[in-house]
Amino acid sequence: MANLPLLKFSFLLEWGGERVGFTEVTGLESSTEVIEYREGSSPVASKQKMPGMLTYANITLKRGTIAPDADFYKWFNSHQFNATERRDLTIKLLNDELEPVMTWRAMNCFVVKYTPSEMKADANEIAIETIEVATEGISQLV
């Protein structure tokens, strides 16, 4: 069998909530800041570049709204100044047999934004609620 790229529509997110069923996960992104430096007596008229600190993008989670389930909002509403509920997120990309083939872990996440679904009288769509979470680290597990 040929090695084919993985499909992105089959995934599982474990997040410590009551219900697990997400339609979209975006923002699994990390980058390294660039530090530029030039010594005054350097014969080269350009800066050296060195790797600096790691930064992580916010992760956006979307799911269908179910009336009695308000866990997104409860998590968002758990924060007070300088104190909030933090959760680790585990995102698993699944194969055709629904077995994990790639896994990422986002550590110490907390909600920075909650958005309930848009409401449109002329739309024929599912109500989707969204949270954006900040993370202190993302690692890919093997």
SEFIZA-193853 format. One record per residue: x, y, z of N, C-alpha, C in turn; residue in three letters; residue number from 0. Coordinates in steps of 0.02 Angstrom, whole numbers, plus 32768, in hexadecimal, padded with zeros to 4 digits. Last residue first. Example, Ala and Ser with C-alpha at 12.3 -4.5 7.8 and 13.67 -1.06 7.14 Angstrom:
<n.c1:8282, n.c2:7F90, n.c3:8162, ca.c1:82AC, ca.c2:7FCB, ca.c3:8165, c.c1:8285, c.c2:8002, c.c3:818A, residu:ser, num:1> $
<n.c1:8294, n.c2:7EE4, n.c3:8186, ca.c1:8267, ca.c2:7F1F, ca.c3:8186, c.c1:8294, c.c2:7F5B, c.c3:8186, residu:ala, num:0> $
END
This chain:
<n.c1:80F9, n.c2:8230, n.c3:83ED, ca.c1:8106, ca.c2:81FB, ca.c3:83BC, c.c1:80E7, c.c2:81BB, c.c3:83D4, residu:val, num:141> $
<n.c1:80B0, n.c2:82D1, n.c3:83F7, ca.c1:80C1, ca.c2:8292, ca.c3:8417, c.c1:80CA, c.c2:825D, c.c3:83E1, residu:leu, num:140> $
<n.c1:80E0, n.c2:8374, n.c3:83F0, ca.c1:80C6, ca.c2:833E, ca.c3:83C7, c.c1:80DF, c.c2:82FD, c.c3:83E6, residu:gln, num:139> $
<n.c1:80AA, n.c2:83FB, n.c3:8457, ca.c1:80DB, ca.c2:83C7, ca.c3:8446, c.c1:80B9, c.c2:8391, c.c3:841C, residu:ser, num:138> $
<n.c1:809F, n.c2:84A0, n.c3:8487, ca.c1:8082, ca.c2:846C, ca.c3:845C, c.c1:80B9, c.c2:843B, c.c3:844D, residu:ile, num:137> $
<n.c1:807C, n.c2:8512, n.c3:850C, ca.c1:80A9, ca.c2:84E5, ca.c3:84E9, c.c1:8083, c.c2:84B2, c.c3:84C0, residu:gly, num:136> $
<n.c1:8020, n.c2:8562, n.c3:8545, ca.c1:8066, ca.c2:856F, ca.c3:8558, c.c1:8096, c.c2:8540, c.c3:8535, residu:glu, num:135> $
<n.c1:7F96, n.c2:85AC, n.c3:84ED, ca.c1:7FBB, ca.c2:8572, ca.c3:8505, c.c1:8002, c.c2:8586, c.c3:8517, residu:thr, num:134> $
<n.c1:7EF0, n.c2:85EC, n.c3:84E8, ca.c1:7F38, ca.c2:85F9, ca.c3:84E8, c.c1:7F5A, c.c2:85BB, c.c3:8505, residu:ala, num:133> $
<n.c1:7E62, n.c2:85CD, n.c3:8482, ca.c1:7E89, ca.c2:85C0, ca.c3:84BF, c.c1:7ED2, c.c2:85D2, c.c3:84B4, residu:val, num:132> $
<n.c1:7DC3, n.c2:85F8, n.c3:8453, ca.c1:7E09, ca.c2:8600, ca.c3:8443, c.c1:7E30, c.c2:85F8, c.c3:8483, residu:glu, num:131> $
<n.c1:7D2D, n.c2:85A6, n.c3:8425, ca.c1:7D59, ca.c2:85C2, ca.c3:8458, c.c1:7D9F, c.c2:85C7, c.c3:843C, residu:ile, num:130> $
<n.c1:7C8B, n.c2:85AC, n.c3:83DC, ca.c1:7CD3, ca.c2:85AD, ca.c3:83D4, c.c1:7CF5, c.c2:85C6, c.c3:8413, residu:thr, num:129> $
<n.c1:7BFC, n.c2:8555, n.c3:839A, ca.c1:7C1B, ca.c2:8581, ca.c3:83CB, c.c1:7C67, c.c2:8578, c.c3:83C8, residu:glu, num:128> $
<n.c1:7B86, n.c2:854D, n.c3:831B, ca.c1:7BCB, ca.c2:853C, ca.c3:832D, c.c1:7BE4, c.c2:856E, c.c3:8360, residu:ile, num:127> $
<n.c1:7AF2, n.c2:850A, n.c3:82E2, ca.c1:7B0E, ca.c2:853D, ca.c3:830F, c.c1:7B52, c.c2:8525, c.c3:8327, residu:ala, num:126> $
<n.c1:7AE8, n.c2:84D8, n.c3:8238, ca.c1:7AEE, ca.c2:84C5, ca.c3:827E, c.c1:7B0A, c.c2:8501, c.c3:82A5, residu:ile, num:125> $
<n.c1:7A7A, n.c2:852A, n.c3:81C1, ca.c1:7ABB, ca.c2:8513, ca.c3:81D9, c.c1:7AB7, c.c2:84FE, c.c3:8222, residu:glu, num:124> $
<n.c1:7A32, n.c2:8581, n.c3:8164, ca.c1:7A22, ca.c2:853B, ca.c3:816F, c.c1:7A62, c.c2:8518, c.c3:8185, residu:asn, num:123> $
<n.c1:79F9, n.c2:8629, n.c3:817E, ca.c1:7A2E, ca.c2:85F7, ca.c3:8175, c.c1:7A15, c.c2:85B1, c.c3:8184, residu:ala, num:122> $
<n.c1:79A7, n.c2:8693, n.c3:819A, ca.c1:79A1, ca.c2:8676, ca.c3:8157, c.c1:79D6, c.c2:8640, c.c3:8149, residu:asp, num:121> $
<n.c1:79C4, n.c2:86BF, n.c3:821A, ca.c1:7981, ca.c2:86A4, ca.c3:820D, c.c1:797C, c.c2:8681, c.c3:81C9, residu:ala, num:120> $
<n.c1:7A52, n.c2:869C, n.c3:8273, ca.c1:7A3A, ca.c2:86B9, ca.c3:8234, c.c1:79F8, c.c2:8697, c.c3:8223, residu:lys, num:119> $
<n.c1:7ACA, n.c2:86B2, n.c3:82EB, ca.c1:7A84, ca.c2:869F, ca.c3:82E0, c.c1:7A6B, c.c2:86C3, c.c3:82A3, residu:met, num:118> $
<n.c1:7B66, n.c2:8669, n.c3:8316, ca.c1:7B40, ca.c2:869D, ca.c3:82F5, c.c1:7AF8, c.c2:8684, c.c3:82ED, residu:glu, num:117> $
<n.c1:7B8A, n.c2:861C, n.c3:83B5, ca.c1:7B7A, ca.c2:8619, ca.c3:836F, c.c1:7B59, c.c2:8659, c.c3:8356, residu:ser, num:116> $
<n.c1:7BFE, n.c2:866E, n.c3:8427, ca.c1:7BC4, ca.c2:8643, ca.c3:8417, c.c1:7BB6, c.c2:8647, c.c3:83CC, residu:pro, num:115> $
<n.c1:7CA3, n.c2:866E, n.c3:844D, ca.c1:7C74, ca.c2:868A, ca.c3:841C, c.c1:7C3A, c.c2:865A, c.c3:8412, residu:thr, num:114> $
<n.c1:7D22, n.c2:869B, n.c3:84BC, ca.c1:7CE9, ca.c2:866F, ca.c3:84B0, c.c1:7CB9, c.c2:8691, c.c3:8481, residu:tyr, num:113> $
<n.c1:7DCE, n.c2:86A1, n.c3:84DE, ca.c1:7D96, ca.c2:86BE, ca.c3:84B9, c.c1:7D60, c.c2:8688, c.c3:84B0, residu:lys, num:112> $
<n.c1:7E29, n.c2:8662, n.c3:852B, ca.c1:7E31, ca.c2:86AA, ca.c3:8525, c.c1:7DF7, c.c2:86CA, c.c3:8500, residu:val, num:111> $
<n.c1:7E3C, n.c2:85D9, n.c3:8597, ca.c1:7E12, ca.c2:85FB, ca.c3:8565, c.c1:7E1E, c.c2:8646, c.c3:8566, residu:val, num:110> $
<n.c1:7ED8, n.c2:8583, n.c3:85A1, ca.c1:7EA0, ca.c2:85A5, ca.c3:85C1, c.c1:7E7C, c.c2:85CE, c.c3:858C, residu:phe, num:109> $
<n.c1:7F48, n.c2:84F8, n.c3:85B1, ca.c1:7F1D, ca.c2:8523, ca.c3:8588, c.c1:7EE8, c.c2:8545, c.c3:85B4, residu:cys, num:108> $
<n.c1:7FB9, n.c2:84A5, n.c3:85D2, ca.c1:7FA4, ca.c2:84DE, ca.c3:85FB, c.c1:7F79, c.c2:8510, c.c3:85D4, residu:asn, num:107> $
<n.c1:7FEE, n.c2:8469, n.c3:8531, ca.c1:7FF1, ca.c2:846A, ca.c3:857A, c.c1:7FD8, c.c2:84AC, c.c3:8598, residu:met, num:106> $
<n.c1:7FBF, n.c2:83FE, n.c3:84B6, ca.c1:7FC5, ca.c2:8445, ca.c3:84C6, c.c1:7FBD, c.c2:844A, c.c3:8512, residu:ala, num:105> $
<n.c1:7FFC, n.c2:837D, n.c3:8454, ca.c1:7FE5, ca.c2:838F, ca.c3:8497, c.c1:7FF3, c.c2:83DA, c.c3:84A1, residu:arg, num:104> $
<n.c1:7FD3, n.c2:8313, n.c3:83CB, ca.c1:7FF1, ca.c2:8351, ca.c3:83E5, c.c1:7FD3, c.c2:835E, c.c3:842A, residu:trp, num:103> $
<n.c1:7FEF, n.c2:8285, n.c3:8368, ca.c1:7FD2, ca.c2:82A1, ca.c3:83A5, c.c1:7FF9, c.c2:82E0, c.c3:83B9, residu:thr, num:102> $
<n.c1:7FC4, n.c2:8217, n.c3:82E5, ca.c1:7FEC, ca.c2:8250, ca.c3:82FB, c.c1:7FC9, c.c2:826E, c.c3:8337, residu:met, num:101> $
<n.c1:7F71, n.c2:81AA, n.c3:82E4, ca.c1:7FB1, ca.c2:81A4, ca.c3:82C0, c.c1:7FE0, c.c2:81DE, c.c3:82CF, residu:val, num:100> $
<n.c1:7EF4, n.c2:8153, n.c3:833B, ca.c1:7F1F, ca.c2:818E, ca.c3:8337, c.c1:7F60, c.c2:817F, c.c3:8312, residu:pro, num:99> $
<n.c1:7E75, n.c2:8104, n.c3:82DB, ca.c1:7EAC, ca.c2:80FC, ca.c3:8309, c.c1:7ED9, c.c2:813A, c.c3:8303, residu:glu, num:98> $
<n.c1:7E0E, n.c2:80F4, n.c3:827E, ca.c1:7E04, ca.c2:8121, ca.c3:82B8, c.c1:7E37, c.c2:8115, c.c3:82EF, residu:leu, num:97> $
<n.c1:7E33, n.c2:80B9, n.c3:820B, ca.c1:7E19, ca.c2:808D, ca.c3:823F, c.c1:7E0C, c.c2:80B2, c.c3:8280, residu:glu, num:96> $
<n.c1:7E6C, n.c2:8123, n.c3:81C4, ca.c1:7E2C, ca.c2:8106, ca.c3:81AD, c.c1:7E0B, c.c2:80D9, c.c3:81E0, residu:asp, num:95> $
<n.c1:7EB1, n.c2:8186, n.c3:824E, ca.c1:7EB4, ca.c2:8167, ca.c3:820C, c.c1:7E6F, c.c2:814B, c.c3:81FA, residu:asn, num:94> $
<n.c1:7EB0, n.c2:8228, n.c3:82A0, ca.c1:7E9E, ca.c2:81E1, ca.c3:829C, c.c1:7EA4, c.c2:81C7, c.c3:8254, residu:leu, num:93> $
<n.c1:7F07, n.c2:8290, n.c3:830A, ca.c1:7EF3, ca.c2:8286, ca.c3:82C5, c.c1:7EEA, c.c2:823C, c.c3:82BB, residu:leu, num:92> $
<n.c1:7EE0, n.c2:82D4, n.c3:83A4, ca.c1:7EF7, ca.c2:8297, ca.c3:8382, c.c1:7EDB, c.c2:8296, c.c3:833C, residu:lys, num:91> $
<n.c1:7F0D, n.c2:8340, n.c3:8421, ca.c1:7EEE, ca.c2:833C, ca.c3:83E0, c.c1:7F0B, c.c2:8301, c.c3:83BB, residu:ile, num:90> $
<n.c1:7EF0, n.c2:836E, n.c3:84C2, ca.c1:7F12, ca.c2:833B, ca.c3:849A, c.c1:7EEB, c.c2:8334, c.c3:8459, residu:thr, num:89> $
<n.c1:7F0C, n.c2:83F2, n.c3:8534, ca.c1:7EE6, ca.c2:83D9, ca.c3:84FB, c.c1:7F10, c.c2:83A4, c.c3:84D7, residu:leu, num:88> $
<n.c1:7EFE, n.c2:8417, n.c3:85DE, ca.c1:7F29, ca.c2:83FE, ca.c3:85A8, c.c1:7EFB, c.c2:83E3, c.c3:8571, residu:asp, num:87> $
<n.c1:7EBD, n.c2:84AB, n.c3:8629, ca.c1:7EB4, ca.c2:8466, ca.c3:8612, c.c1:7EEA, c.c2:8455, c.c3:85DF, residu:arg, num:86> $
<n.c1:7E9A, n.c2:8518, n.c3:86B0, ca.c1:7EC5, ca.c2:8504, ca.c3:8678, c.c1:7EBA, c.c2:84BB, c.c3:8669, residu:arg, num:85> $
<n.c1:7E37, n.c2:8597, n.c3:86ED, ca.c1:7E3D, ca.c2:854E, ca.c3:86E5, c.c1:7E67, c.c2:8540, c.c3:86A7, residu:glu, num:84> $
<n.c1:7E92, n.c2:8622, n.c3:8732, ca.c1:7E61, ca.c2:8605, ca.c3:8705, c.c1:7E6A, c.c2:85B9, c.c3:8705, residu:thr, num:83> $
<n.c1:7ECB, n.c2:86BE, n.c3:8767, ca.c1:7EBC, ca.c2:8679, ca.c3:877B, c.c1:7E86, c.c2:865E, c.c3:874C, residu:ala, num:82> $
<n.c1:7ED7, n.c2:8745, n.c3:8748, ca.c1:7F14, ca.c2:871E, ca.c3:8755, c.c1:7F08, c.c2:86D8, c.c3:876E, residu:asn, num:81> $
<n.c1:7E32, n.c2:8762, n.c3:876D, ca.c1:7E72, ca.c2:8782, ca.c3:8760, c.c1:7EAC, c.c2:8757, c.c3:8777, residu:phe, num:80> $
<n.c1:7DE4, n.c2:86CA, n.c3:873E, ca.c1:7DE3, ca.c2:8707, ca.c3:8764, c.c1:7E28, c.c2:8726, c.c3:8757, residu:gln, num:79> $
<n.c1:7D8A, n.c2:8653, n.c3:86DC, ca.c1:7DC5, ca.c2:867C, ca.c3:86EB, c.c1:7DB4, c.c2:86B9, c.c3:8716, residu:his, num:78> $
<n.c1:7D1E, n.c2:860A, n.c3:86B6, ca.c1:7D41, ca.c2:85F4, ca.c3:86F2, c.c1:7D7A, c.c2:8622, c.c3:8706, residu:ser, num:77> $
<n.c1:7CE5, n.c2:8628, n.c3:863E, ca.c1:7CCE, ca.c2:864F, ca.c3:8677, c.c1:7CF2, c.c2:863C, c.c3:86B8, residu:asn, num:76> $
<n.c1:7D1A, n.c2:85C7, n.c3:85EA, ca.c1:7D2B, ca.c2:860D, ca.c3:85E0, c.c1:7D1D, c.c2:8636, c.c3:861F, residu:phe, num:75> $
<n.c1:7CD8, n.c2:8557, n.c3:861F, ca.c1:7D21, ca.c2:855A, ca.c3:8621, c.c1:7D38, c.c2:85A2, c.c3:8619, residu:trp, num:74> $
<n.c1:7C53, n.c2:857A, n.c3:8604, ca.c1:7C69, ca.c2:856F, ca.c3:864A, c.c1:7CB5, c.c2:8574, c.c3:8650, residu:lys, num:73> $
<n.c1:7C53, n.c2:857B, n.c3:8578, ca.c1:7C4A, ca.c2:85BA, ca.c3:859D, c.c1:7C61, c.c2:85B3, c.c3:85E5, residu:tyr, num:72> $
<n.c1:7C6B, n.c2:84F1, n.c3:855F, ca.c1:7C96, ca.c2:8525, ca.c3:8542, c.c1:7C91, c.c2:8565, c.c3:856C, residu:phe, num:71> $
<n.c1:7BFF, n.c2:84B3, n.c3:85A3, ca.c1:7C43, ca.c2:84AB, ca.c3:85BD, c.c1:7C73, c.c2:84DE, c.c3:859F, residu:asp, num:70> $
<n.c1:7B76, n.c2:84AA, n.c3:8598, ca.c1:7B93, ca.c2:84ED, ca.c3:8599, c.c1:7BDB, c.c2:84EA, c.c3:85B0, residu:ala, num:69> $
<n.c1:7AFA, n.c2:844B, n.c3:855B, ca.c1:7B42, ca.c2:8448, ca.c3:8566, c.c1:7B60, c.c2:848E, c.c3:8561, residu:asp, num:68> $
<n.c1:7A74, n.c2:844E, n.c3:8537, ca.c1:7A84, ca.c2:8449, ca.c3:857E, c.c1:7ACF, c.c2:844C, c.c3:858E, residu:pro, num:67> $
<n.c1:7A81, n.c2:846C, n.c3:84A1, ca.c1:7A5F, ca.c2:8496, ca.c3:84D3, c.c1:7A74, c.c2:848B, c.c3:851C, residu:ala, num:66> $
<n.c1:7B14, n.c2:8470, n.c3:8448, ca.c1:7AE0, ca.c2:8444, ca.c3:8462, c.c1:7AC3, c.c2:8465, c.c3:849F, residu:ile, num:65> $
<n.c1:7B68, n.c2:84A8, n.c3:83BA, ca.c1:7B49, ca.c2:84BB, ca.c3:83FA, c.c1:7B12, c.c2:848A, c.c3:840B, residu:thr, num:64> $
<n.c1:7BF9, n.c2:845C, n.c3:8377, ca.c1:7BB1, ca.c2:8469, ca.c3:8372, c.c1:7B95, c.c2:8478, c.c3:83B7, residu:gly, num:63> $
<n.c1:7C97, n.c2:84B1, n.c3:8387, ca.c1:7C6B, ca.c2:8477, ca.c3:838D, c.c1:7C23, c.c2:848D, c.c3:8386, residu:arg, num:62> $
<n.c1:7D42, n.c2:84DF, n.c3:837E, ca.c1:7CFD, ca.c2:84EA, ca.c3:836A, c.c1:7CD5, c.c2:84AA, c.c3:8371, residu:lys, num:61> $
<n.c1:7DD0, n.c2:852F, n.c3:83BC, ca.c1:7DA7, ca.c2:84F2, ca.c3:83BE, c.c1:7D60, c.c2:8504, c.c3:83AC, residu:leu, num:60> $
<n.c1:7E6F, n.c2:856F, n.c3:839D, ca.c1:7E27, ca.c2:857A, ca.c3:8397, c.c1:7E03, c.c2:8537, c.c3:8392, residu:thr, num:59> $
<n.c1:7EFC, n.c2:85A0, n.c3:83F6, ca.c1:7EDA, ca.c2:8569, ca.c3:83D5, c.c1:7E8F, c.c2:8577, c.c3:83D6, residu:ile, num:58> $
<n.c1:7F7B, n.c2:861A, n.c3:83DB, ca.c1:7F3E, ca.c2:8604, ca.c3:83FE, c.c1:7F1C, c.c2:85CE, c.c3:83D4, residu:asn, num:57> $
<n.c1:8026, n.c2:85E8, n.c3:83C1, ca.c1:7FE9, ca.c2:860A, ca.c3:83AD, c.c1:7FAF, c.c2:85F2, c.c3:83D9, residu:ala, num:56> $
<n.c1:80B9, n.c2:85FC, n.c3:841F, ca.c1:8083, ca.c2:85CF, ca.c3:840A, c.c1:8045, c.c2:85F8, c.c3:83F9, residu:tyr, num:55> $
<n.c1:816A, n.c2:860F, n.c3:8414, ca.c1:8127, ca.c2:862B, ca.c3:841F, c.c1:80F4, c.c2:85FB, c.c3:8402, residu:thr, num:54> $
<n.c1:820D, n.c2:8601, n.c3:845A, ca.c1:81D5, ca.c2:85E3, ca.c3:8435, c.c1:8195, c.c2:8609, c.c3:8446, residu:leu, num:53> $
<n.c1:8293, n.c2:8679, n.c3:844C, ca.c1:8260, ca.c2:8655, ca.c3:8472, c.c1:822A, c.c2:8638, c.c3:8443, residu:met, num:52> $
<n.c1:8309, n.c2:866A, n.c3:83C9, ca.c1:82F6, ca.c2:8685, ca.c3:840A, c.c1:82C2, c.c2:8659, c.c3:842C, residu:gly, num:51> $
<n.c1:8394, n.c2:864A, n.c3:8361, ca.c1:8351, ca.c2:8637, ca.c3:8379, c.c1:8345, c.c2:8652, c.c3:83BF, residu:pro, num:50> $
<n.c1:83E4, n.c2:86D2, n.c3:830E, ca.c1:83E6, ca.c2:869B, ca.c3:833D, c.c1:839F, c.c2:8689, c.c3:8351, residu:met, num:49> $
<n.c1:8441, n.c2:8723, n.c3:8292, ca.c1:83FF, ca.c2:870F, ca.c3:82A9, c.c1:8405, c.c2:86D1, c.c3:82D4, residu:lys, num:48> $
<n.c1:84A6, n.c2:87B4, n.c3:8281, ca.c1:84A1, ca.c2:876C, ca.c3:828B, c.c1:845A, c.c2:875E, c.c3:82A3, residu:gln, num:47> $
<n.c1:8499, n.c2:8837, n.c3:8208, ca.c1:848D, ca.c2:881C, ca.c3:824A, c.c1:8490, c.c2:87D0, c.c3:8249, residu:lys, num:46> $
<n.c1:851C, n.c2:8880, n.c3:81A3, ca.c1:84DA, ca.c2:8864, ca.c3:81AC, c.c1:84D5, c.c2:8846, c.c3:81F3, residu:ser, num:45> $
<n.c1:859C, n.c2:88A0, n.c3:8174, ca.c1:856A, ca.c2:88D5, ca.c3:8180, c.c1:8523, c.c2:88B9, c.c3:8183, residu:ala, num:44> $
<n.c1:8628, n.c2:885A, n.c3:81C0, ca.c1:85EE, ca.c2:884E, ca.c3:8195, c.c1:85B9, c.c2:8882, c.c3:81A7, residu:val, num:43> $
<n.c1:8685, n.c2:8872, n.c3:8220, ca.c1:8695, ca.c2:8889, ca.c3:81DC, c.c1:865A, c.c2:8880, c.c3:81AC, residu:pro, num:42> $
<n.c1:8653, n.c2:88B0, n.c3:82BE, ca.c1:864C, ca.c2:887B, ca.c3:828C, c.c1:865C, c.c2:8896, c.c3:8247, residu:ser, num:41> $
<n.c1:8654, n.c2:8905, n.c3:8328, ca.c1:8692, ca.c2:8900, ca.c3:8302, c.c1:868F, c.c2:88CA, c.c3:82CD, residu:ser, num:40> $
<n.c1:85D0, n.c2:88FB, n.c3:835F, ca.c1:85E7, ca.c2:8939, ca.c3:8340, c.c1:8626, c.c2:8934, c.c3:8317, residu:gly, num:39> $
<n.c1:856F, n.c2:886E, n.c3:8337, ca.c1:85A5, ca.c2:888B, ca.c3:835F, c.c1:85C0, c.c2:88C8, c.c3:833A, residu:glu, num:38> $
<n.c1:84C6, n.c2:8856, n.c3:832E, ca.c1:8501, ca.c2:8869, ca.c3:8308, c.c1:8533, c.c2:8889, c.c3:8337, residu:arg, num:37> $
<n.c1:8436, n.c2:87F1, n.c3:832A, ca.c1:846E, ca.c2:880C, ca.c3:8350, c.c1:84A6, c.c2:881F, c.c3:8320, residu:tyr, num:36> $
<n.c1:8390, n.c2:87BD, n.c3:8340, ca.c1:83C3, ca.c2:87D9, ca.c3:8313, c.c1:83F8, c.c2:87FD, c.c3:833C, residu:glu, num:35> $
<n.c1:8332, n.c2:8733, n.c3:835E, ca.c1:8359, ca.c2:8767, ca.c3:837F, c.c1:838F, c.c2:877D, c.c3:834D, residu:ile, num:34> $
<n.c1:8292, n.c2:86FB, n.c3:8339, ca.c1:82D5, ca.c2:8705, ca.c3:831F, c.c1:82F6, c.c2:873F, c.c3:8344, residu:val, num:33> $
<n.c1:822C, n.c2:8680, n.c3:8386, ca.c1:823C, ca.c2:86C6, ca.c3:837A, c.c1:8284, c.c2:86CB, c.c3:8363, residu:glu, num:32> $
<n.c1:81E1, n.c2:85F6, n.c3:833E, ca.c1:821B, ca.c2:860E, ca.c3:8364, c.c1:8227, c.c2:8657, c.c3:8353, residu:thr, num:31> $
<n.c1:813C, n.c2:85B1, n.c3:8352, ca.c1:8171, ca.c2:85D2, ca.c3:832B, c.c1:81A9, c.c2:85E9, c.c3:835B, residu:ser, num:30> $
<n.c1:80AF, n.c2:8548, n.c3:8339, ca.c1:80E5, ca.c2:8561, ca.c3:8364, c.c1:811A, c.c2:8580, c.c3:8337, residu:ser, num:29> $
<n.c1:8007, n.c2:851A, n.c3:8336, ca.c1:803D, ca.c2:853E, ca.c3:8315, c.c1:8071, c.c2:8554, c.c3:8348, residu:glu, num:28> $
<n.c1:7F76, n.c2:84F2, n.c3:8320, ca.c1:7FAE, ca.c2:84CB, ca.c3:833C, c.c1:7FEE, c.c2:84E5, c.c3:831A, residu:leu, num:27> $
<n.c1:7F08, n.c2:8533, n.c3:82EA, ca.c1:7F38, ca.c2:8559, ca.c3:8311, c.c1:7F6F, c.c2:8531, c.c3:8332, residu:gly, num:26> $
<n.c1:7E6A, n.c2:84DB, n.c3:82F9, ca.c1:7E9D, ca.c2:8500, ca.c3:82D3, c.c1:7ECD, c.c2:8523, c.c3:8302, residu:thr, num:25> $
<n.c1:7DF0, n.c2:8467, n.c3:82E8, ca.c1:7E26, ca.c2:847A, ca.c3:8315, c.c1:7E5B, c.c2:849D, c.c3:82EA, residu:val, num:24> $
<n.c1:7D43, n.c2:8443, n.c3:82D8, ca.c1:7D80, ca.c2:8463, ca.c3:82BD, c.c1:7DB0, c.c2:8473, c.c3:82F6, residu:glu, num:23> $
<n.c1:7CE2, n.c2:83FD, n.c3:8315, ca.c1:7CDE, ca.c2:8400, ca.c3:82CD, c.c1:7D1E, c.c2:841E, c.c3:82AF, residu:thr, num:22> $
<n.c1:7CE6, n.c2:8389, n.c3:839C, ca.c1:7CF8, ca.c2:83C9, ca.c3:837F, c.c1:7CF5, c.c2:83C6, c.c3:8333, residu:phe, num:21> $
<n.c1:7CBD, n.c2:8341, n.c3:8424, ca.c1:7CA5, ca.c2:833E, ca.c3:83E0, c.c1:7CB0, c.c2:8381, c.c3:83C0, residu:gly, num:20> $
<n.c1:7CA6, n.c2:8312, n.c3:84C1, ca.c1:7CDC, ca.c2:8319, ca.c3:8491, c.c1:7CBF, c.c2:830E, c.c3:844B, residu:val, num:19> $
<n.c1:7C6E, n.c2:8351, n.c3:855A, ca.c1:7C5D, ca.c2:8338, ca.c3:8518, c.c1:7C97, c.c2:8343, c.c3:84E9, residu:arg, num:18> $
<n.c1:7CA7, n.c2:8383, n.c3:85CF, ca.c1:7C76, ca.c2:834D, ca.c3:85D3, c.c1:7C6A, c.c2:832C, c.c3:8590, residu:glu, num:17> $
<n.c1:7D5C, n.c2:839B, n.c3:85C0, ca.c1:7D16, ca.c2:83B0, ca.c3:85C6, c.c1:7CE7, c.c2:8375, c.c3:85C9, residu:gly, num:16> $
<n.c1:7DDC, n.c2:8376, n.c3:85A8, ca.c1:7DC6, ca.c2:8379, ca.c3:85EE, c.c1:7D7F, c.c2:8392, c.c3:85F7, residu:gly, num:15> $
<n.c1:7E01, n.c2:8362, n.c3:8525, ca.c1:7E0B, ca.c2:83A4, ca.c3:8542, c.c1:7DF1, c.c2:83AB, c.c3:858A, residu:trp, num:14> $
<n.c1:7E2E, n.c2:8315, n.c3:8493, ca.c1:7E21, ca.c2:8309, ca.c3:84DA, c.c1:7E31, c.c2:8349, c.c3:84FE, residu:glu, num:13> $
<n.c1:7DF6, n.c2:8301, n.c3:83F3, ca.c1:7E13, ca.c2:8331, ca.c3:8420, c.c1:7DFD, c.c2:831F, c.c3:8467, residu:leu, num:12> $
<n.c1:7E16, n.c2:82AE, n.c3:835C, ca.c1:7DF9, ca.c2:82AA, ca.c3:839F, c.c1:7E1C, c.c2:82DD, c.c3:83CB, residu:leu, num:11> $
<n.c1:7DEE, n.c2:82A4, n.c3:82AD, ca.c1:7E19, ca.c2:82B5, ca.c3:82E5, c.c1:7DF2, c.c2:82B0, c.c3:8326, residu:phe, num:10> $
<n.c1:7DE5, n.c2:82AB, n.c3:8208, ca.c1:7DD7, ca.c2:827B, ca.c3:823D, c.c1:7E08, c.c2:8287, c.c3:8276, residu:ser, num:9> $
<n.c1:7E0C, n.c2:8303, n.c3:81A6, ca.c1:7DC8, ca.c2:8309, ca.c3:81C0, c.c1:7DB7, c.c2:82D8, c.c3:81F8, residu:phe, num:8> $
<n.c1:7E86, n.c2:82FB, n.c3:8165, ca.c1:7E81, ca.c2:8325, ca.c3:81A1, c.c1:7E3C, c.c2:8326, c.c3:81C1, residu:lys, num:7> $
<n.c1:7EE5, n.c2:826E, n.c3:8130, ca.c1:7EAB, ca.c2:8298, ca.c3:8128, c.c1:7E9F, c.c2:82BD, c.c3:816A, residu:leu, num:6> $
<n.c1:7F92, n.c2:825E, n.c3:8104, ca.c1:7F5B, ca.c2:8254, ca.c3:8133, c.c1:7F21, c.c2:8285, c.c3:8123, residu:leu, num:5> $
<n.c1:7FD3, n.c2:8225, n.c3:8067, ca.c1:7FCC, ca.c2:8257, ca.c3:809B, c.c1:7F8E, c.c2:8249, c.c3:80C6, residu:pro, num:4> $
<n.c1:8008, n.c2:8179, n.c3:8055, ca.c1:7FE0, ca.c2:81B2, ca.c3:8040, c.c1:7FDD, c.c2:81E5, c.c3:8078, residu:leu, num:3> $
<n.c1:806C, n.c2:80FE, n.c3:801F, ca.c1:8067, ca.c2:812F, ca.c3:8055, c.c1:8043, c.c2:816C, c.c3:803B, residu:asn, num:2> $
<n.c1:801B, n.c2:806E, n.c3:7FD7, ca.c1:8042, ca.c2:80AC, ca.c3:7FD1, c.c1:8039, c.c2:80D8, c.c3:800F, residu:ala, num:1> $
<n.c1:802A, n.c2:7FC5, n.c3:8000, ca.c1:8000, ca.c2:8000, ca.c3:8000, c.c1:802C, c.c2:803E, c.c3:8000, residu:met, num:0> $
END
